[in-house]
């Protein structure tokens, strides 16, 4: 059985312990334009993973958001009107 020690010198699995600090793989070897191109490729790759809603779902979500915003506007209006009346009553 392997003995577990309390040292911080345990190398990562699959990586040789050569004493050098880790640089970041592909990103550490490229210039600014190479990093920018890598960033763009990563954005495109992530956008391909997105599950885009269908037209009906989008209309439903938009309706829900507009309805919720109207409710919040009404709530803020009522609170503002109430505070206005209280301040007018107190300070005349």
MDAnalysis code that builds the backbone (N, CA, C; Angstrom):
import MDAnalysis as mda
import numpy as np

u = mda.Universe.empty(276, n_residues=92, atom_resindex=np.repeat(np.arange(92), 3), trajectory=True)
u.add_TopologyAttr("name", ["N", "CA", "C"] * 92)
u.add_TopologyAttr("resid", np.arange(1, 93))
u.add_TopologyAttr("resname", ["UNK", "UNK", "UNK", "UNK", "UNK", "UNK", "UNK", "UNK", "UNK", "UNK", "UNK", "UNK", "UNK", "UNK", "UNK", "UNK", "UNK", "UNK", "UNK", "UNK", "UNK", "UNK", "UNK", "UNK", "UNK", "UNK", "UNK", "UNK", "UNK", "UNK", "UNK", "UNK", "UNK", "UNK", "UNK", "UNK", "UNK", "UNK", "UNK", "UNK", "UNK", "UNK", "UNK", "UNK", "UNK", "UNK", "UNK", "UNK", "UNK", "UNK", "UNK", "UNK", "UNK", "UNK", "UNK", "UNK", "UNK", "UNK", "UNK", "UNK", "UNK", "UNK", "UNK", "UNK", "UNK", "UNK", "UNK", "UNK", "UNK", "UNK", "UNK", "UNK", "UNK", "UNK", "UNK", "UNK", "UNK", "UNK", "UNK", "UNK", "UNK", "UNK", "UNK", "UNK", "UNK", "UNK", "UNK", "UNK", "UNK", "UNK", "UNK", "UNK"])
u.atoms.positions = np.array([
    [0.828, -1.192, 0.000],
    [0.000, 0.000, 0.000],
    [0.864, 1.243, 0.000],
    [0.402, 2.285, -0.697],
    [1.169, 3.529, -0.760],
    [0.923, 4.339, 0.504],
    [1.995, 4.944, 0.961],
    [1.904, 5.747, 2.169],
    [1.554, 7.183, 1.795],
    [0.598, 7.772, 2.487],
    [0.185, 9.143, 2.230],
    [1.017, 10.057, 3.108],
    [1.671, 11.020, 2.495],
    [2.497, 11.955, 3.248],
    [1.832, 13.312, 3.283],
    [2.339, 14.175, 4.100],
    [1.777, 15.505, 4.291],
    [2.605, 16.571, 3.585],
    [3.167, 16.271, 2.434],
    [4.006, 17.241, 1.746],
    [3.236, 17.890, 0.610],
    [3.686, 19.070, 0.209],
    [3.074, 19.780, -0.898],
    [3.801, 19.486, -2.200],
    [4.737, 18.574, -2.200],
    [5.562, 18.273, -3.357],
    [4.995, 17.140, -4.193],
    [3.703, 16.886, -4.139],
    [3.086, 15.811, -4.902],
    [2.792, 16.344, -6.294],
    [3.395, 15.766, -7.363],
    [3.134, 16.271, -8.718],
    [1.735, 15.904, -9.170],
    [1.252, 16.673, -10.142],
    [-0.062, 16.380, -10.702],
    [0.001, 15.081, -11.484],
    [-1.083, 14.312, -11.489],
    [-1.072, 13.063, -12.247],
    [-0.917, 13.339, -13.746],
    [-0.077, 12.567, -14.413],
    [0.104, 12.700, -15.839],
    [1.013, 13.831, -16.243],
    [1.615, 14.512, -15.282],
    [2.502, 15.634, -15.579],
    [3.822, 15.402, -14.876],
    [4.918, 15.395, -15.597],
    [6.199, 15.176, -14.934],
    [6.558, 16.371, -14.060],
    [7.207, 16.102, -12.957],
    [7.607, 17.160, -12.033],
    [9.008, 17.616, -12.415],
    [9.105, 18.653, -13.265],
    [10.404, 19.129, -13.710],
    [10.819, 20.409, -12.984],
    [10.037, 20.862, -12.033],
    [10.383, 22.028, -11.240],
    [10.009, 23.349, -11.875],
    [9.549, 23.349, -13.104],
    [9.167, 24.584, -13.783],
    [7.729, 24.955, -13.422],
    [7.443, 26.258, -13.296],
    [6.037, 26.641, -13.069],
    [5.217, 26.388, -14.319],
    [3.973, 26.100, -14.110],
    [3.073, 25.818, -15.222],
    [2.768, 27.115, -15.956],
    [2.805, 27.097, -17.291],
    [2.662, 28.312, -18.075],
    [1.269, 28.547, -18.634],
    [0.433, 27.575, -18.743],
    [-0.896, 27.797, -19.289],
    [-1.097, 27.144, -20.638],
    [-0.276, 26.230, -20.990],
    [-0.485, 25.454, -22.206],
    [-0.322, 26.277, -23.458],
    [-1.274, 26.169, -24.376],
    [-1.204, 26.832, -25.674],
    [-1.197, 28.350, -25.542],
    [-1.891, 28.863, -24.554],
    [-2.000, 30.311, -24.421],
    [-0.667, 30.957, -24.061],
    [0.202, 30.242, -23.362],
    [1.463, 30.817, -22.938],
    [2.463, 30.958, -24.062],
    [2.270, 30.323, -25.190],
    [3.247, 30.299, -26.269],
    [2.893, 31.223, -27.428],
    [1.772, 31.896, -27.387],
    [1.325, 32.711, -28.506],
    [1.451, 34.188, -28.173],
    [1.553, 34.985, -29.221],
    [1.590, 36.429, -29.045],
    [0.194, 36.977, -28.878],
    [0.068, 38.306, -28.829],
    [-1.247, 38.921, -28.611],
    [-2.264, 38.567, -29.703],
    [-1.823, 38.534, -30.968],
    [-2.770, 38.204, -32.036],
    [-3.177, 36.738, -31.985],
    [-2.251, 35.880, -31.603],
    [-2.583, 34.459, -31.461],
    [-3.563, 34.231, -30.333],
    [-3.379, 34.960, -29.226],
    [-4.316, 34.841, -28.100],
    [-5.684, 35.385, -28.480],
    [-5.702, 36.464, -29.270],
    [-6.977, 37.029, -29.716],
    [-7.710, 36.050, -30.640],
    [-6.957, 35.394, -31.534],
    [-7.569, 34.404, -32.416],
    [-8.093, 33.218, -31.614],
    [-7.333, 32.788, -30.602],
    [-7.790, 31.692, -29.741],
    [-9.073, 32.086, -29.011],
    [-9.116, 33.320, -28.512],
    [-10.301, 33.815, -27.824],
    [-11.512, 33.793, -28.751],
    [-11.340, 34.246, -29.991],
    [-12.426, 34.252, -30.976],
    [-12.897, 32.827, -31.264],
    [-11.963, 31.893, -31.443],
    [-12.341, 30.496, -31.695],
    [-13.100, 29.907, -30.510],
    [-12.704, 30.274, -29.291],
    [-13.403, 29.776, -28.110],
    [-14.817, 30.353, -28.037],
    [-14.988, 31.612, -28.419],
    [-16.328, 32.215, -28.429],
    [-17.228, 31.480, -29.412],
    [-16.717, 31.235, -30.622],
    [-17.511, 30.543, -31.635],
    [-17.862, 29.139, -31.157],
    [-16.908, 28.445, -30.529],
    [-17.164, 27.088, -30.029],
    [-18.241, 27.101, -28.944],
    [-18.218, 28.095, -28.056],
    [-19.236, 28.171, -27.002],
    [-20.602, 28.515, -27.579],
    [-20.647, 29.390, -28.589],
    [-21.932, 29.742, -29.199],
    [-22.557, 28.553, -29.918],
    [-21.733, 27.649, -30.423],
    [-22.281, 26.452, -31.067],
    [-22.920, 25.512, -30.056],
    [-22.525, 25.606, -28.789],
    [-23.085, 24.742, -27.747],
    [-24.434, 25.245, -27.235],
    [-24.759, 26.501, -27.531],
    [-25.979, 27.110, -27.005],
    [-27.201, 26.457, -27.638],
    [-28.197, 26.186, -26.807],
    [-29.477, 25.681, -27.309],
    [-30.367, 26.899, -27.509],
    [-30.534, 27.290, -28.758],
    [-31.297, 28.483, -29.068],
    [-32.793, 28.179, -29.001],
    [-33.605, 29.101, -28.431],
    [-35.049, 28.851, -28.342],
    [-35.726, 28.945, -29.703],
    [-36.827, 28.234, -29.821],
    [-37.648, 28.325, -31.035],
    [-38.429, 29.639, -30.996],
    [-39.046, 29.983, -32.123],
    [-39.766, 31.257, -32.219],
    [-40.898, 31.345, -31.184],
    [-41.633, 30.262, -30.981],
    [-42.743, 30.262, -30.018],
    [-42.208, 30.459, -28.588],
    [-41.128, 29.770, -28.258],
    [-40.542, 29.932, -26.928],
    [-40.062, 31.365, -26.727],
    [-39.437, 31.933, -27.739],
    [-38.933, 33.297, -27.634],
    [-40.074, 34.289, -27.416],
    [-41.183, 34.094, -28.124],
    [-42.348, 34.973, -27.936],
    [-42.911, 34.825, -26.526],
    [-42.956, 33.596, -26.021],
    [-43.452, 33.365, -24.662],
    [-42.546, 34.030, -23.635],
    [-41.239, 33.842, -23.770],
    [-40.294, 34.452, -22.824],
    [-40.377, 35.970, -22.870],
    [-40.508, 36.533, -24.069],
    [-40.596, 37.985, -24.203],
    [-41.863, 38.511, -23.536],
    [-42.975, 37.814, -23.721],
    [-44.233, 38.224, -23.094],
    [-44.123, 38.175, -21.571],
    [-43.516, 37.137, -21.056],
    [-43.353, 37.007, -19.598],
    [-42.490, 38.137, -19.057],
    [-41.397, 38.455, -19.748],
    [-40.505, 39.520, -19.287],
    [-41.211, 40.864, -19.316],
    [-41.939, 41.167, -20.387],
    [-42.650, 42.446, -20.472],
    [-43.717, 42.540, -19.379],
    [-44.436, 41.455, -19.144],
    [-45.452, 41.440, -18.087],
    [-44.813, 41.669, -16.720],
    [-43.702, 41.013, -16.451],
    [-43.016, 41.171, -15.169],
    [-42.518, 42.603, -14.995],
    [-41.975, 43.193, -16.045],
    [-41.484, 44.574, -15.976],
    [-42.640, 45.530, -15.697],
    [-43.788, 45.307, -16.319],
    [-44.953, 46.157, -16.045],
    [-45.408, 46.039, -14.598],
    [-45.370, 44.834, -14.050],
    [-45.736, 44.645, -12.641],
    [-44.768, 45.390, -11.734],
    [-43.473, 45.302, -12.015],
    [-42.480, 45.999, -11.192],
    [-42.643, 47.513, -11.334],
    [-42.936, 48.001, -12.528],
    [-43.175, 49.437, -12.721],
    [-44.369, 49.882, -11.882],
    [-45.449, 49.096, -11.903],
    [-46.625, 49.425, -11.088],
    [-46.309, 49.423, -9.606],
    [-45.541, 48.449, -9.153],
    [-45.162, 48.363, -7.737],
    [-44.338, 49.581, -7.335],
    [-43.351, 49.943, -8.145],
    [-42.513, 51.098, -7.831],
    [-43.349, 52.377, -7.861],
    [-44.286, 52.485, -8.790],
    [-45.160, 53.660, -8.848],
    [-45.983, 53.792, -7.567],
    [-46.553, 52.688, -7.108],
    [-47.369, 52.727, -5.884],
    [-46.516, 53.108, -4.682],
    [-45.330, 52.523, -4.561],
    [-44.447, 52.848, -3.436],
    [-44.026, 54.322, -3.507],
    [-43.673, 54.801, -4.691],
    [-43.258, 56.196, -4.866],
    [-44.399, 57.145, -4.533],
    [-45.588, 56.821, -5.007],
    [-46.750, 57.660, -4.709],
    [-47.025, 57.688, -3.200],
    [-46.902, 56.531, -2.567],
    [-47.119, 56.473, -1.121],
    [-46.101, 57.299, -0.359],
    [-44.820, 57.178, -0.730],
    [-43.793, 57.983, -0.064],
    [-44.019, 59.477, -0.319],
    [-44.449, 59.827, -1.522],
    [-44.721, 61.222, -1.842],
    [-45.839, 61.765, -0.956],
    [-46.888, 60.983, -0.771],
    [-48.012, 61.426, 0.086],
    [-47.578, 61.540, 1.539],
    [-46.770, 60.602, 2.025],
    [-46.295, 60.650, 3.411],
    [-45.409, 61.870, 3.617],
    [-44.489, 62.134, 2.701],
    [-43.610, 63.297, 2.830],
    [-44.418, 64.593, 2.749],
    [-45.406, 64.654, 1.869],
    [-46.251, 65.846, 1.767],
    [-47.051, 66.050, 3.045],
    [-47.512, 64.970, 3.664],
    [-48.277, 65.072, 4.914],
    [-47.386, 65.528, 6.057],
    [-46.161, 64.952, 6.137],
    [-45.264, 65.284, 7.262],
    [-44.706, 66.691, 7.127],
    [-44.249, 67.055, 5.949],
    [-43.583, 68.344, 5.788],
    [-44.494, 69.415, 5.201],
    [-45.720, 69.046, 4.893],
    [-46.734, 69.973, 4.487],
    [-46.504, 70.700, 3.245],
])
